[in-house]
Every structure is written in C-alpha cells, then in structure tokens.
Amino acid sequence: MSHQVTGFTTDKRFIRRARELKTIGAMVRMYCRGHGHRGGVPLCTGCAALLEYATRRLERCVFGDAKPTCANCIVHCYSADMREQVRVVMKWAGPLMLLHHPILGILHMLDGRRPAPELPARPEKRRAGTAKNEGSGPF
C-alpha cells in the first residue's frame, strides 16, 4: 500500500489578515497579562471580548486581504469605545512586540507604511421610478 503525500498550501489571499489576527491576539494577551487581569486562564472576560470583537471586524473587513492597518484605514468599522480600547492596548503592547514577537512587530510596522486602498465600488441600485420605459410609449 503506497502512502500519498499531500502538500500543505495556504491561500495567499488571506495571509495578511491571518498575520494581523495573530498580531492583535498577541498584543491583547500581553496587555492582559501585563495588567494583572485575573478573570480567566488565557484572558480575562474584558480582554477576551475585545479580541473577539477585533476578530469579527477583521473577518468582515470590506478590503479583504488588501486591508491596511486600522490606523490608516478610511473606513472605521470599530465602535468608538472599542477603537479607544484597541488604541490603548496597542500603545501599551506595541513597543513590547519588538521584544516578545519581533517578526510580528516588524511586519505590523511595515504594514502600517502601506498606503490605504480605495474603497471598493458598490453596485449601483436602480430606483423604481428612474428606469427607462423602453417600448412602453404610445408610439
């Protein structure tokens, strides 16, 4: 019986988003540990809720994998209070990323220098009263 070897491939369209998710996860864990939050084993409930919210927002980003860092984004999909919480976490954990997770930290800094893409065009909706009535005239 011969064994088949299946090569592992990753979808290159989602590599940047997966890396950004790793980065925000590492920052939230460092912040939670560093501030002595004792609510749960890996994360306290507040930090876990923040990470879950950030994950949801990242998965639903309109830019897909061309997404810029949130500081450079033209669409602010976070609510104001969550955006402030993420800003506090990143301000505290950002400098420590170079010590604890140097590759993620450097790649995040490089991603921050990328220009923000233009917003994807929305399909045009037709109004019921503005459609041309071709062939419906009296002649």
C-alpha positions in Angstrom: 0.0 0.0 0.0 1.5 3.3 -1.1 1.2 6.4 1.0 0.1 9.6 -0.7 1.8 12.8 0.4 -0.3 15.8 0.3 1.4 19.1 0.1 0.3 21.8 2.5 -0.7 25.0 0.8 -2.1 28.2 2.2 -4.4 30.5 0.4 -2.2 33.6 -0.2 -5.2 35.8 -0.3 -5.6 35.5 3.5 -2.1 35.5 4.7 -2.0 39.2 5.7 -5.3 39.0 7.6 -4.2 35.9 9.4 -1.0 37.6 10.4 -2.9 40.7 11.6 -5.1 38.4 13.7 -2.1 36.8 15.2 -0.7 40.3 16.0 -3.8 41.7 17.7 -4.1 38.4 19.6 -0.5 38.7 20.9 -1.0 42.3 21.8 -4.2 41.6 23.8 -2.6 38.7 25.6 0.4 40.8 26.5 -1.8 43.6 27.7 -4.0 41.3 29.8 -1.0 39.6 31.4 0.8 42.8 32.0 -2.1 44.5 33.7 -2.8 41.6 36.0 -6.3 40.8 34.8 -7.3 37.6 36.6 -10.7 36.9 35.1 -9.8 33.8 33.1 -7.0 31.4 32.3 -5.8 32.8 29.0 -7.6 36.1 29.0 -10.0 38.0 31.4 -13.5 38.5 30.1 -12.9 42.1 29.0 -9.8 41.3 27.0 -11.5 38.2 25.6 -14.5 40.3 24.5 -12.1 42.9 22.9 -10.2 40.1 21.0 -13.5 38.5 19.8 -14.8 41.9 18.6 -11.5 42.6 16.8 -11.6 39.2 15.2 -15.2 39.7 13.9 -14.3 43.1 12.5 -11.2 41.7 10.8 -13.1 38.8 9.2 -15.7 41.2 7.8 -13.4 43.9 6.5 -14.6 45.3 3.2 -11.0 45.5 1.9 -10.3 41.8 2.3 -6.7 41.0 2.3 -5.7 44.3 0.8 -6.7 45.8 4.2 -4.5 48.5 5.6 -3.7 48.7 9.3 -6.7 50.2 11.1 -4.9 53.5 11.9 -4.5 54.1 8.1 -8.0 52.8 7.1 -10.5 55.1 5.6 -13.4 53.0 6.9 -13.6 52.9 10.7 -15.6 49.8 11.4 -14.9 49.7 15.2 -17.3 51.5 17.5 -15.8 54.5 19.2 -15.3 52.8 22.6 -13.8 49.6 21.2 -11.5 51.7 18.9 -10.2 53.5 22.0 -9.7 50.2 23.9 -7.7 48.8 21.0 -5.7 52.0 20.8 -4.8 51.7 24.5 -3.8 48.1 24.1 -1.6 48.8 21.0 0.0 51.8 22.7 1.0 49.7 25.7 1.9 46.5 23.8 3.4 47.9 20.6 6.9 48.7 22.0 7.0 45.3 23.7 6.1 43.5 20.5 9.7 44.0 19.3 11.0 42.1 22.3 8.4 39.3 22.6 7.3 38.9 19.0 9.8 40.7 16.8 8.7 39.3 13.5 5.0 40.2 14.0 6.0 43.6 15.4 8.2 44.5 12.4 5.7 43.2 9.9 3.0 45.2 11.6 5.1 48.3 11.4 5.8 47.7 7.7 2.1 47.1 7.0 1.4 50.5 8.6 3.5 52.1 5.9 1.4 50.6 3.1 -1.0 53.1 1.5 -4.7 52.5 2.1 -6.5 51.2 -0.9 -9.6 52.9 -2.3 -12.9 51.7 -1.1 -14.4 49.0 -3.3 -17.2 50.4 -5.6 -20.7 49.5 -4.6 -23.0 48.1 -7.3 -25.4 50.8 -8.4 -29.0 50.3 -7.3 -31.8 51.3 -9.7 -34.7 53.2 -8.4 -38.1 52.1 -9.4 -39.2 55.5 -10.8 -36.0 56.2 -12.7 -35.8 53.2 -15.0 -36.3 54.0 -18.7 -39.5 52.5 -20.0 -38.3 51.4 -23.4 -41.1 50.4 -25.8 -43.9 51.4 -23.4 -44.8 54.7 -25.1 -47.9 55.3 -27.1 -46.0 55.1 -30.4 
